[in-house]
Amino acid sequence: MNRAVTVSRFGGPEVIEIAEIPMPHPGPGGARVRVEAASVHPVDLATRAGHYGETPEPAGRLVLGWDYAGRIDAVGPHVDTGIIGITVTGWRYWFDTREGTQADFVVVPIESVTPCPSSLSPAALTTLPLNGNTAFQALDLLGLQRGHTLAILGAAGNLGGFAMDLAVHRGIAVAGVAGDGDREFVEGRGGRFISRTSRDVGGDLRRALGGPADALFATAPVDRSVFGGLQPGGVAVSAVGERPANSGLDWRFLNARPNTEQTVELVRMAERGEIALRVAGTIPFEDAAEAHRAAARPGMRGRYVLTSTERR
């Protein structure tokens, strides 16, 4: 049996169906993962609602989900059977295949999986691949080096938090713009906290960093008040597709893709406590609609994670 979180029409959480889909079998160079945990991301909510649909309704049944954690339970030809049973994590770029990871079993190329230590739970692991790779690639796009300064909008969110951890680890001074209740998190991860409700966000950034920030990473909608705290002509990356006109910044396009080498490094950092893996809550696989409702609540920190409860 292979259950999956699916939609065959767009709408609210009520359109989600737990459907049985064909059991996948790994071909040459492939591995089948018995999924134990899968994160629910904002992109899943948007897909379910039809924000990425090209037609009024899906062309067939769509399986949701971008990343996963679980155990390898079968391998295809030319793959070492000794890896059966190990815990792995990874993600797939959903828009390429429209075949998600929120299913009991998924088949993936063996080179795309990352072996994981037993010290990290599957629920925690599945919060890392998509947002961790995105943060990693955003920092690479910004081209910052040790000693540079960075402003992050939405620094307490999942993506912003990973970017802050990575930047601090690289010796980059970070000022994180976040909600008033997030000061402890931002400062606890080595950032300088800036309240998003401040009347002078730009001035606060300059004071916190000792001058204008060299770069901006926006994981939340951009308020123009931030521009006063940025170096004119500095680089900027937006994870929300925004590139405001007349900002005086060099905006660079971000389209993150799976990168196993980066995921391996991220998992090692998580094991050492250098990256914070935050689970907002775990919800049984069959209650995926409730996970979507929970994930839509304002102020969510971390990710809600679907966990498998079926006996096999």
LOLO-112586 format. One line per field, with one value per residue: residue number from 1; x, y, z of N, C-alpha, C, O in turn. Coordinates in steps of 0.2 Angstrom, whole numbers. Example, Ala and Ser with C-alpha at 12.3 -4.5 7.8 and 13.67 -1.06 7.14 Angstrom:
% LOLO-112586
num = [1/2]
nX = [66/64]
nY = [-28/-11]
nZ = [39/35]
caX = [62/68]
caY = [-22/-5]
caZ = [39/36]
cX = [66/64]
cY = [-16/0]
cZ = [39/39]
oX = [71/67]
oY = [-17/6]
oZ = [42/40]
//
This chain:
% LOLO-112586
num = [1/2/3/4/5/6/7/8/9/10/11/12/13/14/15/16/17/18/19/20/21/22/23/24/25/26/27/28/29/30/31/32/33/34/35/36/37/38/39/40/41/42/43/44/45/46/47/48/49/50/51/52/53/54/55/56/57/58/59/60/61/62/63/64/65/66/67/68/69/70/71/72/73/74/75/76/77/78/79/80/81/82/83/84/85/86/87/88/89/90/91/92/93/94/95/96/97/98/99/100/101/102/103/104/105/106/107/108/109/110/111/112/113/114/115/116/117/118/119/120/121/122/123/124/125/126/127/128/129/130/131/132/133/134/135/136/137/138/139/140/141/142/143/144/145/146/147/148/149/150/151/152/153/154/155/156/157/158/159/160/161/162/163/164/165/166/167/168/169/170/171/172/173/174/175/176/177/178/179/180/181/182/183/184/185/186/187/188/189/190/191/192/193/194/195/196/197/198/199/200/201/202/203/204/205/206/207/208/209/210/211/212/213/214/215/216/217/218/219/220/221/222/223/224/225/226/227/228/229/230/231/232/233/234/235/236/237/238/239/240/241/242/243/244/245/246/247/248/249/250/251/252/253/254/255/256/257/258/259/260/261/262/263/264/265/266/267/268/269/270/271/272/273/274/275/276/277/278/279/280/281/282/283/284/285/286/287/288/289/290/291/292/293/294/295/296/297/298/299/300/301/302/303/304/305/306/307/308/309/310/311/312]
nX = [4/3/1/-4/-3/-14/-21/-35/-42/-42/-42/-47/-40/-49/-49/-40/-35/-31/-25/-23/-9/0/13/29/44/61/72/87/101/92/84/72/63/56/45/46/44/38/39/28/26/25/24/17/5/1/1/-9/-20/-21/-13/-2/-7/-10/-22/-40/-42/-32/-22/-26/-22/-13/2/7/22/39/51/59/61/67/69/79/72/72/82/88/95/113/115/122/117/119/115/102/90/96/95/89/89/82/77/65/63/48/41/46/42/30/27/26/33/26/21/19/30/43/53/69/84/99/110/105/101/104/114/110/113/109/106/98/81/69/58/64/74/68/64/75/81/75/73/86/95/90/93/107/111/106/115/127/124/123/137/145/158/169/168/160/143/126/109/94/78/64/70/68/60/58/67/74/80/89/97/103/110/119/126/132/140/149/156/150/143/127/111/95/79/64/49/43/43/53/66/74/77/84/95/101/106/116/114/110/97/83/68/54/43/48/50/61/68/79/88/90/96/109/114/116/125/135/136/130/122/130/123/106/95/79/67/54/40/45/48/50/56/68/78/85/95/104/119/121/119/122/120/106/94/79/68/54/50/50/56/59/56/68/76/89/97/107/98/97/92/84/83/82/89/90/104/115/128/128/117/123/133/125/118/128/131/120/120/130/125/125/116/99/86/69/54/38/27/21/11/-1/1/-12/-19/-17/-24/-27/-14/-11/-20/-14/-2/-5/-7/-4/13/20/33/46/43/28/26/22/20/22/11/6/6/17]
nY = [-6/11/26/43/61/70/81/83/93/111/122/125/117/107/100/91/74/58/47/31/26/20/8/13/7/5/9/6/13/19/22/16/25/23/33/42/55/71/87/101/114/132/133/121/124/134/128/118/127/132/142/140/134/130/129/130/118/104/94/79/69/77/74/80/89/92/89/75/63/47/29/19/6/-2/-5/-1/-10/-10/-3/-3/-15/-14/-2/-3/1/11/28/42/58/71/81/85/94/100/106/101/88/86/77/73/71/67/54/36/29/34/35/39/46/38/46/57/57/59/52/50/55/45/53/64/66/60/69/81/81/82/95/102/100/107/121/123/121/131/143/141/143/155/163/160/167/180/182/185/187/183/195/204/212/208/210/202/200/193/185/176/166/149/148/161/159/148/154/164/157/150/161/168/157/158/169/181/196/198/206/204/206/205/198/206/196/188/191/184/172/177/184/173/165/172/184/201/209/217/225/222/231/243/261/266/256/256/265/258/246/251/256/244/237/245/253/254/239/227/218/211/199/194/186/188/199/215/229/246/254/248/250/261/257/250/247/258/251/239/221/210/198/190/179/178/182/196/211/226/241/255/254/255/244/229/217/199/184/170/153/140/123/105/100/89/89/101/98/87/94/103/94/89/101/103/92/96/106/119/123/127/116/117/111/114/106/89/80/67/58/55/66/77/88/95/99/108/118/122/126/138/147/163/169/157/147/137/121/112/95/80/64/46/34/22/4/-7]
nZ = [0/-4/2/-2/0/-8/-21/-32/-36/-35/-20/-3/13/14/1/1/-1/5/-4/-12/-21/-35/-31/-31/-40/-39/-52/-62/-53/-44/-28/-16/-4/11/18/32/38/32/27/28/18/14/0/-3/2/-7/-19/-17/-16/-29/-34/-42/-53/-70/-76/-72/-64/-58/-69/-68/-54/-41/-31/-16/-9/-5/2/12/24/29/28/17/8/-3/-17/-34/-49/-50/-38/-22/-11/2/8/11/23/29/36/28/20/9/-6/-19/-34/-36/-46/-58/-60/-54/-45/-29/-12/-1/3/6/1/-9/-24/-28/-36/-32/-30/-25/-12/5/18/35/53/67/78/74/72/61/59/62/52/40/39/34/20/8/12/18/7/-1/7/7/-6/-9/-1/-8/-20/-16/-14/-3/9/23/36/29/29/32/30/35/30/39/48/58/52/44/33/33/46/44/34/42/52/43/38/49/53/43/46/43/48/54/53/59/54/62/70/86/96/93/97/106/99/87/92/100/90/85/78/76/83/74/76/66/67/70/68/61/53/43/49/61/56/52/63/71/63/62/51/34/27/18/10/6/11/7/14/17/12/5/14/10/19/23/15/18/26/19/8/-5/-21/-17/-16/-18/-14/-16/-9/-11/-23/-25/-32/-29/-38/-42/-30/-29/-28/-33/-39/-38/-46/-38/-39/-32/-32/-30/-21/-17/-11/-4/5/12/19/27/35/43/49/56/65/73/80/74/65/67/69/67/73/71/75/75/64/61/46/39/43/35/30/42/45/35/39/51/47/40/49/56/61/62/67/62/55/51/52/43/49/47/52/49/51/44]
caX = [0/6/-4/-1/-7/-15/-27/-38/-45/-39/-46/-44/-38/-54/-49/-34/-37/-26/-26/-18/-6/4/19/35/49/67/76/95/103/87/82/65/63/50/45/44/42/38/37/23/29/20/23/12/-2/0/0/-16/-25/-21/-9/3/-11/-11/-29/-44/-41/-26/-23/-25/-21/-6/5/11/28/45/57/57/66/65/74/79/69/74/87/88/101/119/115/124/111/121/113/95/89/99/91/92/84/83/71/65/60/42/38/49/39/23/26/28/36/21/18/22/36/45/59/74/91/103/115/101/100/110/113/109/115/103/105/93/75/66/54/69/78/64/64/81/84/72/75/93/98/88/97/114/111/105/121/131/122/125/144/148/164/170/169/154/137/120/102/89/70/61/76/65/56/63/72/78/84/94/102/106/115/125/130/136/145/154/160/147/139/120/106/89/73/59/44/46/44/59/73/79/80/89/101/103/109/122/112/108/89/79/61/50/38/52/49/67/72/85/93/92/101/115/117/117/130/141/136/125/123/132/118/100/91/72/62/47/39/50/46/55/60/74/83/90/100/108/124/119/122/123/117/100/91/72/65/47/49/50/62/56/60/71/79/96/101/108/94/99/87/85/79/85/88/93/111/117/134/126/113/128/136/120/116/134/131/114/122/135/121/127/110/93/81/64/48/32/23/20/4/-1/0/-19/-22/-13/-28/-25/-7/-11/-23/-10/4/-7/-8/1/18/22/40/48/38/23/29/18/23/19/8/4/10/18]
caY = [0/17/31/49/67/72/85/83/100/117/125/125/111/102/97/86/68/53/42/25/27/14/7/14/2/8/7/7/19/22/19/18/27/22/40/43/62/75/94/105/121/137/131/116/127/138/123/116/132/133/148/138/130/133/128/130/112/100/89/73/69/79/72/86/88/93/85/69/59/40/24/15/-1/-6/-2/-4/-12/-6/1/-7/-17/-13/4/-4/2/18/34/47/64/74/84/85/100/98/109/97/82/86/71/75/67/66/47/31/27/37/33/44/44/37/51/63/56/61/48/55/52/43/58/68/63/61/75/87/81/84/103/105/100/112/128/124/122/138/148/140/145/163/166/160/172/186/183/188/184/184/202/207/212/206/211/197/201/187/181/171/161/144/150/166/156/144/159/168/152/149/168/168/152/160/175/187/200/198/210/200/209/200/201/207/190/184/193/179/167/180/185/167/162/176/189/207/209/223/224/224/237/250/267/267/250/257/267/252/242/255/256/237/234/250/256/251/232/225/214/210/193/195/180/191/205/220/236/251/257/244/252/266/253/246/250/259/247/232/215/208/192/189/172/179/184/203/215/232/246/261/252/256/238/224/211/193/179/164/147/134/117/101/100/84/91/106/95/84/99/106/89/89/107/102/87/99/112/125/125/125/112/118/107/117/101/83/78/61/58/55/72/82/94/99/101/114/123/124/129/144/152/169/169/151/146/130/118/106/89/74/58/40/30/16/-2/-10]
caZ = [0/-5/2/-3/1/-15/-23/-38/-37/-30/-15/4/15/13/-5/1/-1/6/-9/-13/-28/-37/-27/-35/-39/-41/-58/-61/-50/-40/-22/-14/3/15/21/39/39/26/29/25/16/11/-7/-3/3/-13/-24/-16/-18/-36/-36/-47/-58/-77/-78/-66/-60/-60/-74/-64/-46/-39/-25/-14/-5/-8/5/15/28/30/27/11/9/-9/-22/-41/-51/-49/-32/-16/-6/9/11/13/30/32/36/23/18/2/-9/-26/-37/-37/-52/-63/-60/-51/-41/-23/-8/4/1/10/-3/-15/-28/-30/-38/-26/-29/-22/-5/10/24/41/59/71/83/72/71/54/59/62/46/34/39/32/13/4/15/19/1/-3/10/5/-13/-8/1/-13/-25/-13/-14/3/12/30/37/26/33/29/33/33/32/40/50/62/49/43/28/36/51/41/31/47/54/38/37/55/53/38/48/41/53/52/57/57/55/64/75/93/100/90/98/109/94/83/96/102/84/84/74/79/82/72/76/60/68/71/64/57/51/40/54/66/53/51/70/73/59/61/44/29/26/11/6/8/9/9/15/18/8/7/16/8/25/24/10/21/30/14/4/-12/-26/-14/-19/-14/-16/-13/-9/-12/-30/-26/-34/-30/-43/-39/-24/-29/-27/-38/-37/-41/-46/-34/-41/-29/-34/-25/-21/-12/-7/1/10/17/24/31/40/47/54/61/70/78/83/71/62/71/65/71/71/74/77/70/63/57/39/37/45/31/30/48/45/31/43/56/44/38/55/57/66/63/67/61/50/53/49/43/51/46/58/47/52/38]
cX = [4/2/0/-6/-8/-21/-29/-42/-42/-44/-43/-42/-42/-53/-43/-37/-31/-28/-21/-16/-2/11/25/40/56/70/83/97/98/87/75/66/56/50/42/42/43/36/32/25/24/19/18/5/-4/-2/-7/-21/-25/-17/-4/0/-11/-18/-33/-43/-35/-28/-21/-24/-14/-4/9/17/34/51/54/63/63/71/73/77/70/78/86/94/107/119/117/118/113/118/105/95/92/94/94/87/86/77/71/61/53/39/41/45/31/22/30/31/32/17/22/29/37/52/63/80/95/108/111/100/106/109/114/111/108/102/100/87/73/62/59/72/74/63/70/82/81/75/82/96/96/92/105/115/110/111/126/130/124/133/147/154/164/171/163/148/131/114/98/82/67/66/74/61/61/68/77/83/90/100/106/112/121/129/134/141/151/158/156/142/132/115/99/83/67/54/47/47/50/66/77/81/85/95/105/107/115/120/111/101/87/72/58/45/42/50/55/71/79/90/95/97/108/118/119/124/136/141/131/127/125/127/112/97/84/68/55/46/43/47/51/59/67/80/88/95/105/113/121/123/124/119/111/97/84/70/57/45/49/56/60/60/63/73/86/101/102/104/96/93/89/80/82/84/92/100/114/123/132/122/118/131/131/118/122/133/125/116/126/131/122/121/104/88/75/57/42/27/23/13/4/-2/-7/-22/-19/-17/-27/-19/-7/-15/-18/-4/2/-8/-2/7/21/30/42/43/34/26/23/22/19/17/6/8/10/21]
cY = [6/23/38/55/70/78/84/89/105/119/125/118/105/98/91/79/63/47/37/26/21/14/8/8/5/5/7/14/22/18/21/19/26/29/40/50/66/82/97/112/126/135/126/119/131/133/120/121/134/139/146/134/134/133/129/124/108/95/82/74/71/76/78/84/89/89/79/67/52/35/20/8/-5/-2/-5/-7/-7/-2/-4/-9/-16/-7/3/-3/8/23/39/53/67/78/84/91/99/100/105/91/81/80/72/69/65/59/42/29/32/34/39/42/43/42/58/62/57/56/52/51/50/48/63/64/64/67/81/87/84/92/106/105/106/119/129/125/129/143/147/144/153/166/166/165/179/187/186/184/186/192/206/208/211/207/205/199/194/182/175/165/155/145/155/164/152/149/163/163/151/155/169/163/154/167/182/190/200/202/207/204/204/203/202/201/186/186/188/174/170/181/178/163/166/182/195/209/216/221/227/230/243/255/269/261/251/260/262/248/245/255/249/235/239/253/252/243/231/222/213/203/194/188/182/197/211/227/241/254/254/247/257/263/249/250/252/255/240/227/213/202/191/182/172/182/192/206/222/237/251/260/254/250/233/218/205/188/173/159/141/128/112/100/95/86/96/103/91/89/102/101/89/95/106/97/91/105/119/128/123/122/113/115/111/112/95/82/72/62/59/61/78/88/98/102/108/119/126/128/136/149/157/167/162/151/139/128/113/101/83/68/52/36/23/10/-5/-17]
cZ = [0/-4/1/-2/-6/-16/-30/-40/-33/-25/-8/6/14/6/-5/2/0/1/-10/-21/-29/-33/-32/-34/-42/-47/-57/-58/-45/-33/-20/-6/6/20/28/41/33/29/25/24/14/4/-8/-3/-3/-18/-23/-17/-25/-38/-41/-53/-65/-79/-72/-62/-62/-65/-71/-57/-45/-32/-22/-10/-9/-5/9/20/29/29/20/12/3/-13/-29/-43/-51/-43/-26/-12/1/12/13/21/33/32/32/23/12/0/-16/-28/-39/-44/-58/-65/-58/-47/-34/-18/-2/2/6/7/-8/-18/-30/-32/-32/-25/-26/-15/-1/16/30/48/63/77/81/70/64/53/58/55/40/34/35/24/9/6/16/13/-2/0/8/-2/-13/-6/-4/-19/-22/-13/-8/6/20/31/34/31/29/33/30/35/33/43/55/59/47/38/31/42/49/38/37/50/50/38/43/55/48/40/46/47/50/56/54/59/56/68/82/97/98/92/101/104/90/86/98/96/82/79/79/77/80/72/69/61/70/66/59/57/48/45/59/63/53/58/73/70/59/55/40/28/19/6/9/6/12/9/16/13/10/8/14/13/26/20/13/25/25/10/-3/-17/-23/-17/-15/-18/-13/-14/-11/-19/-31/-28/-35/-34/-39/-32/-23/-28/-33/-36/-41/-41/-43/-37/-38/-32/-30/-26/-15/-8/-2/7/15/22/29/37/45/52/59/67/75/81/80/66/66/67/70/69/75/78/72/70/59/50/36/39/41/31/36/48/40/35/48/53/41/43/55/62/67/63/67/56/53/49/49/44/49/52/56/49/45/39]
oX = [9/-1/6/-12/-3/-25/-24/-44/-40/-50/-36/-42/-40/-56/-42/-42/-25/-33/-15/-20/0/14/25/41/55/71/85/94/99/89/73/69/51/53/37/38/47/30/31/26/18/13/14/1/-10/-7/-11/-27/-30/-18/-1/3/-12/-19/-30/-45/-33/-33/-16/-25/-9/-8/13/19/35/56/48/68/57/77/68/79/69/78/84/99/106/123/114/115/108/118/102/99/90/90/100/81/91/72/76/57/53/36/38/44/28/16/36/31/34/11/27/34/32/56/60/82/95/110/115/97/111/104/117/110/103/96/97/87/74/62/57/73/77/61/70/85/85/78/85/101/101/95/108/120/113/113/130/135/126/135/153/154/161/175/163/148/131/114/97/81/68/66/77/59/67/74/83/88/95/106/112/117/126/135/140/147/157/162/160/139/130/116/98/82/66/54/52/51/51/71/83/87/90/101/111/111/118/125/110/99/89/70/59/43/38/49/54/76/83/96/101/102/113/124/125/127/141/147/127/133/123/128/111/98/83/67/51/51/44/43/57/64/71/85/94/100/109/112/119/129/127/114/111/97/84/70/54/40/47/62/58/66/60/73/89/106/98/107/97/90/94/74/86/78/96/103/114/123/135/123/117/131/133/117/120/135/126/114/126/134/120/121/104/85/74/55/42/24/24/10/7/-6/-9/-28/-18/-14/-27/-18/-3/-13/-18/-2/6/-9/4/5/24/33/39/39/36/27/21/28/13/21/4/14/6/22]
oY = [7/25/38/54/72/79/83/89/103/120/125/113/99/92/87/78/64/44/38/27/17/19/5/6/8/-1/8/19/28/13/26/16/28/30/37/51/65/82/95/116/123/137/125/117/131/135/120/119/138/141/151/132/140/137/129/125/109/93/80/80/68/77/80/78/87/87/79/69/51/37/19/5/-11/4/-11/-7/-1/3/-10/-4/-16/-6/8/-6/10/23/41/52/65/78/82/94/96/96/105/89/77/78/72/63/61/60/44/28/34/31/43/36/47/44/62/67/56/57/58/45/53/48/67/60/69/71/86/92/87/94/112/111/110/123/134/129/132/148/153/147/156/171/171/168/183/193/189/178/191/195/212/204/212/206/204/200/189/176/171/160/155/144/155/166/153/148/164/165/151/155/170/165/152/169/187/186/203/202/207/206/200/208/199/201/180/183/187/172/167/179/178/159/165/185/195/209/221/217/232/233/248/254/273/260/248/258/262/245/242/254/248/231/237/255/247/242/235/223/214/201/194/186/177/199/212/229/240/257/257/246/258/267/245/256/247/255/236/229/214/202/192/179/167/184/194/204/224/237/253/264/254/250/234/214/206/187/170/160/138/126/114/100/97/85/96/104/91/87/103/102/88/95/108/98/89/109/124/133/117/125/111/116/111/114/96/82/71/66/63/62/83/94/104/108/113/125/132/133/141/155/155/164/161/154/134/131/109/101/82/67/52/36/19/11/-6/-21]
oZ = [4/-9/1/-2/-9/-11/-35/-46/-27/-27/-8/2/14/6/-9/6/-3/3/-8/-25/-24/-32/-37/-29/-48/-48/-51/-61/-43/-32/-21/-2/3/24/29/46/29/31/19/29/11/1/-13/-6/-5/-22/-28/-20/-27/-44/-45/-57/-65/-84/-66/-56/-68/-66/-72/-54/-47/-27/-26/-9/-14/-8/11/19/31/29/18/16/3/-13/-29/-39/-52/-43/-26/-9/5/18/15/25/39/27/32/25/9/4/-19/-25/-45/-48/-64/-71/-60/-46/-34/-20/3/1/8/11/-12/-14/-33/-31/-28/-19/-24/-12/-3/20/30/48/62/80/85/66/61/48/54/52/36/29/34/22/6/2/15/12/-5/-3/7/-3/-17/-9/-5/-21/-26/-14/-9/5/22/27/35/36/23/39/24/41/29/42/56/62/49/40/30/42/51/38/36/51/52/38/43/57/49/36/46/50/45/63/48/65/52/70/84/101/101/90/99/104/89/84/99/98/77/77/85/72/83/69/67/56/71/60/55/59/50/45/61/66/55/59/76/73/56/53/42/27/14/0/15/0/18/3/17/11/16/4/16/12/29/22/11/27/28/9/-6/-17/-27/-21/-9/-24/-7/-20/-11/-20/-36/-25/-40/-34/-33/-27/-18/-26/-38/-32/-47/-35/-44/-37/-42/-34/-26/-32/-10/-2/4/13/21/28/35/42/51/58/64/72/81/85/83/64/69/62/75/63/81/83/66/75/54/48/32/36/44/31/36/51/42/34/48/55/40/42/54/67/72/59/70/52/58/43/54/42/50/57/60/48/41/34]
//
